[in-house]
Amino acid sequence: MNHTRQRHLLPLLNHATLILFALVLAGFGLLSPKFLTAANLSHLLVQASSTAVIGVGVTFVLLTAGVDLSIGSIMFVAAAVAGKLALGGAPLAVTLPAILGVGMVFGALNALLVTRLGILAFIATLGSLYVGRGFGLWLTQTRAMNLPDSFLTLGTVRLVGVPLPLVISGGVVAVAHIVLTRTPFGRQIYAVGNHLAAARKAGLNTRRLLATVYIFSGLCAAIGGILSLAQLGAVSPTFGTNREFTAIAAAVLGGTSLFGGRGGVFPGTVLGAVLIQSVENGLVILNADPYLYPLVTAGIIFLAVLIDSTRSRLMAHWGQRKIFV
């Protein structure tokens, strides 16, 4: 590939998600008139709110060149604890903080394994995935739990005409975006992802920074669990399964690099989450074979990795380092 073609390819890769999103909207819109209706698009955004939130959490981890594979298990444990408390008569004022607490505890566990024991993030969070899934199955005895109607109310209530899940996810995205783009802490996260040793030599407390992003990822997983519960109203033994891969795919599709130091939550990760949900929503409307859903999701993940690796290779070749997307 000559230099001219490479220079033209890089802008296309930087806007690949936006192009794919437009193609998905146009494609499903032509195949089904129901897809582009206001009601369906509103429903689609509400469905994407959970993926957007957990994607925000994993974006912070990826920016430091780490990874968090325990997100789905954190969601499951948090949901299991919520189910036990709710069915025991605990009000939402007790249940919701407990869910957030579970997320932060698991995030702190990941932080301990990575920053203090020096275990690779992939191995540490993979272990947390199995520990969390096993603990959740033990806690629920592998039985589904139907939650009180108060949880479903969270998914249907509106604030100034906007569904509550969108308000919550929008708040998380706004805070995360401001932190990454407007604060010294955000710039330090990018510095750690670009070169950990150099950031440490510059005087940054890299252990504290890494610990914070894993705890934040756990918190986002818990919030995502709340949003999912608000839409499903039940906790099943498969709750949260493989959600970590969806979150990572959303972040990478949005321009966050698996190699660290480049990316952002808005519009990046948010657009990636909406794109993935649009594909799933479109397949449901078309009444496609449910067995195709995992294959489509796998294809999206492969595409995200291919785009990121190609973009990173070209940027390294041209000596570019785009931080915010």
C-alpha positions in Angstrom: 0.0 0.0 0.0 1.6 3.3 -1.1 1.8 6.4 1.2 -1.0 8.3 -0.6 -3.5 5.4 -0.1 -2.4 5.1 3.6 -3.1 8.8 4.2 -6.5 8.5 2.7 -7.3 5.3 4.6 -6.5 6.7 8.1 -9.4 9.3 8.1 -11.8 6.5 7.0 -10.6 4.3 9.9 -11.0 7.2 12.3 -14.6 7.7 11.2 -15.4 4.0 10.6 -17.9 3.7 13.3 -19.9 6.7 12.1 -19.9 5.3 8.6 -21.0 1.8 9.8 -23.7 3.5 11.9 -25.1 5.3 8.9 -25.0 2.1 6.9 -26.8 0.1 9.6 -29.5 2.8 9.9 -30.0 2.9 6.2 -30.0 -0.8 5.7 -32.4 -1.7 8.5 -34.5 1.3 7.6 -34.9 0.0 4.0 -35.6 -3.6 5.2 -38.3 -2.6 7.8 -40.3 0.7 8.1 -40.6 0.0 11.8 -36.9 0.5 12.4 -36.7 4.2 11.9 -39.9 5.1 13.8 -39.5 7.5 16.7 -40.9 4.9 19.1 -38.3 2.3 18.1 -35.4 4.7 18.1 -36.3 5.8 21.6 -36.6 2.2 22.7 -33.2 1.5 21.1 -31.5 4.2 23.0 -33.0 3.0 26.3 -31.7 -0.5 25.5 -28.2 0.9 24.7 -28.0 2.9 27.9 -26.6 -0.1 29.9 -24.0 -0.9 27.3 -23.0 2.7 27.1 -22.4 2.9 30.8 -20.4 -0.3 31.1 -18.5 0.8 28.0 -17.6 4.1 29.7 -16.1 2.1 32.6 -14.1 -0.2 30.3 -12.9 2.8 28.3 -11.1 4.2 31.3 -9.3 0.8 31.8 -8.4 0.5 28.1 -7.0 4.0 28.1 -4.4 2.8 30.6 -3.5 -0.2 28.3 -5.4 -2.5 30.7 -8.5 -4.6 30.3 -11.4 -5.6 32.5 -13.0 -9.0 31.7 -15.0 -9.2 35.0 -17.7 -6.6 34.0 -20.4 -9.2 33.3 -19.7 -11.1 36.5 -19.8 -7.9 38.5 -23.2 -7.1 37.0 -24.4 -10.6 38.0 -23.2 -10.5 41.6 -24.7 -7.0 42.0 -28.0 -8.2 40.6 -28.0 -11.3 42.8 -27.4 -9.2 45.9 -30.2 -6.8 44.8 -32.5 -9.7 44.2 -31.8 -11.1 47.7 -32.3 -7.8 49.4 -35.4 -6.8 47.4 -37.1 -10.2 47.9 -36.3 -9.8 51.6 -38.3 -6.6 51.7 -35.5 -4.1 51.5 -36.5 -0.8 49.9 -34.7 0.7 46.8 -33.0 3.2 49.1 -31.0 0.2 50.5 -30.9 -2.0 47.5 -29.4 0.5 45.0 -26.5 1.6 47.2 -25.7 -2.1 47.9 -25.5 -2.7 44.2 -23.0 0.2 43.8 -21.1 -1.1 46.7 -20.7 -4.5 45.2 -19.4 -3.0 42.0 -16.8 -0.9 43.8 -15.7 -3.8 46.0 -15.0 -6.0 42.9 -13.3 -3.1 41.2 -11.1 -2.7 44.3 -10.3 -6.4 44.1 -9.2 -6.0 40.5 -7.1 -3.0 41.5 -5.4 -4.9 44.3 -4.5 -7.8 42.0 -3.1 -5.5 39.3 -1.4 -2.7 41.2 -0.2 -4.5 44.4 0.3 -8.1 43.4 1.5 -7.2 39.9 -0.8 -9.7 38.1 -1.5 -8.9 34.4 -4.8 -7.3 34.0 -6.0 -9.9 31.6 -5.3 -12.7 34.1 -6.5 -10.8 37.2 -9.8 -9.8 35.7 -10.3 -13.2 34.1 -10.0 -14.7 37.6 -12.5 -12.2 38.9 -14.8 -13.2 36.1 -14.9 -16.8 37.3 -15.0 -15.9 41.0 -17.8 -13.5 40.5 -19.8 -15.8 38.3 -19.4 -18.7 40.7 -20.3 -16.6 43.7 -23.4 -15.3 42.0 -24.5 -18.8 41.1 -24.0 -19.9 44.7 -25.9 -16.9 46.0 -28.9 -17.5 43.7 -28.6 -21.3 43.8 -28.9 -21.0 40.0 -32.5 -19.9 40.3 -34.1 -17.0 38.6 -35.5 -14.2 40.8 -38.4 -12.0 39.8 -37.8 -8.5 41.3 -40.5 -6.2 42.7 -42.3 -3.8 40.3 -40.3 -0.9 41.8 -37.3 -2.0 39.7 -39.4 -2.0 36.5 -40.6 1.5 37.4 -37.0 2.7 37.2 -37.0 1.7 33.6 -40.3 3.4 32.7 -40.3 6.6 34.7 -39.5 9.8 32.8 -37.8 13.0 33.9 -38.9 16.0 31.9 -40.1 13.6 29.2 -36.8 11.7 29.0 -36.6 8.0 30.2 -34.7 7.6 33.4 -32.2 5.1 32.0 -31.2 7.8 29.4 -30.8 10.4 32.1 -28.6 8.1 34.2 -26.4 7.0 31.3 -26.2 10.6 30.0 -25.0 11.7 33.5 -22.4 9.0 33.6 -21.1 9.9 30.1 -21.1 13.6 30.8 -19.1 13.2 34.0 -16.6 10.8 32.4 -16.2 13.0 29.3 -15.4 16.1 31.5 -13.0 14.1 33.6 -11.1 12.8 30.6 -11.0 16.1 28.6 -11.0 18.8 31.3 -9.1 17.6 34.3 -5.5 16.8 35.2 -6.6 13.3 36.2 -7.9 12.7 32.7 -4.6 13.8 31.1 -2.7 11.5 33.6 -4.8 8.5 32.5 -3.7 9.1 28.9 -0.1 9.5 30.0 -0.2 6.2 31.8 -1.6 4.5 28.7 0.9 6.1 26.4 3.9 5.0 28.4 3.6 3.7 31.9 7.3 3.9 32.8 7.6 7.5 31.5 4.5 8.5 33.5 6.1 7.0 36.6 9.4 8.8 36.0 7.4 12.0 35.6 6.2 11.7 39.2 2.7 10.4 38.6 1.3 8.0 41.2 0.6 5.3 38.6 -0.7 2.8 41.2 -3.3 5.2 42.4 -4.4 6.0 38.8 -4.7 2.4 37.8 -6.6 1.5 41.0 -9.0 4.3 40.4 -9.9 3.3 36.8 -10.6 -0.3 37.9 -12.8 0.8 40.8 -14.6 3.2 38.4 -15.1 0.3 35.9 -16.6 -1.8 38.7 -18.9 1.1 39.6 -20.0 1.5 36.0 -20.7 -2.2 35.8 -23.0 -1.9 38.8 -24.8 1.0 37.3 -25.2 -0.9 34.1 -26.6 -3.8 36.1 -29.2 -1.5 37.6 -30.2 -0.2 34.2 -30.5 -3.8 32.9 -32.6 -4.9 35.9 -34.8 -1.9 35.3 -35.6 -3.2 31.9 -35.7 -7.0 32.6 -37.2 -7.0 36.1 -35.6 -10.4 36.8 -32.2 -12.0 37.6 -31.4 -15.1 35.7 -28.3 -17.4 36.0 -27.1 -16.0 32.7 -27.5 -12.3 33.7 -24.5 -10.3 32.5 -23.0 -13.1 30.5 -20.5 -11.9 27.9 -21.4 -8.2 28.6 -17.7 -7.5 29.0 -17.0 -8.3 25.4 -19.9 -6.1 24.2 -18.5 -3.2 26.3 -15.0 -3.6 25.0 -16.4 -3.8 21.4 -18.3 -0.6 22.0 -15.3 1.2 23.3 -13.0 0.0 20.5 -15.6 0.7 17.8 -15.7 4.2 19.3 -12.0 4.7 18.7 -10.5 3.6 22.0 -7.3 1.7 21.4 -6.6 -1.7 22.9 -3.0 -0.5 23.2 -3.9 2.4 25.5 -3.5 6.2 25.4 -6.1 7.0 22.7 -9.9 7.2 22.8 -12.8 8.9 24.5 -16.3 8.2 25.8 -18.2 10.8 23.8 -19.1 10.5 21.1 -16.8 7.4 20.7 -17.9 4.7 23.2 -21.5 6.0 23.2 -21.7 5.7 19.4 -20.2 2.2 19.5 -22.8 1.1 22.1 -25.7 2.5 20.0 -24.3 0.9 16.9 -24.2 -2.5 18.5 -27.7 -2.1 19.9 -28.9 -0.9 16.5 -27.8 -4.2 14.9 -29.4 -6.3 17.6 -32.6 -4.2 17.5 -32.7 -4.5 13.7 -32.3 -8.3 13.8 -35.2 -8.6 16.3 -37.4 -6.4 14.1 -36.6 -8.5 11.1 -37.4 -11.7 13.1 -33.9 -13.1 12.3 -32.8 -16.5 13.6 -31.8 -15.9 17.3 -28.8 -18.2 16.7 -27.4 -15.6 14.4 -27.1 -13.0 17.2 -23.9 -14.4 18.7 -22.4 -14.7 15.2 -23.2 -11.1 14.4 -21.8 -9.9 17.8 -18.6 -11.9 17.1 -18.4 -10.2 13.7 -18.7 -6.8 15.3 -15.9 -7.6 17.8 -13.6 -8.9 15.1 -14.3 -5.8 13.0 -13.6 -3.5 16.0 -10.2 -5.2 16.6 -9.4 -5.1 12.9 -10.1 -1.4 12.7 -8.1 -0.7 15.9 -5.1 -2.7 14.9 -5.0 -1.2 11.3 -5.5 2.3 12.7 -2.8 1.9 15.3 -0.3 0.5 12.7 -0.9 3.4 10.4 -0.6 6.0 13.2 2.6 4.4 14.3 3.9 4.5 10.7 3.1 8.2 10.4 4.1 9.1 13.9 0.6 10.3 14.9 -1.0 10.0 18.3 -4.6 11.1 18.3 -5.8 11.2 21.8 -9.4 12.5 21.8 -12.0 11.2 19.4 
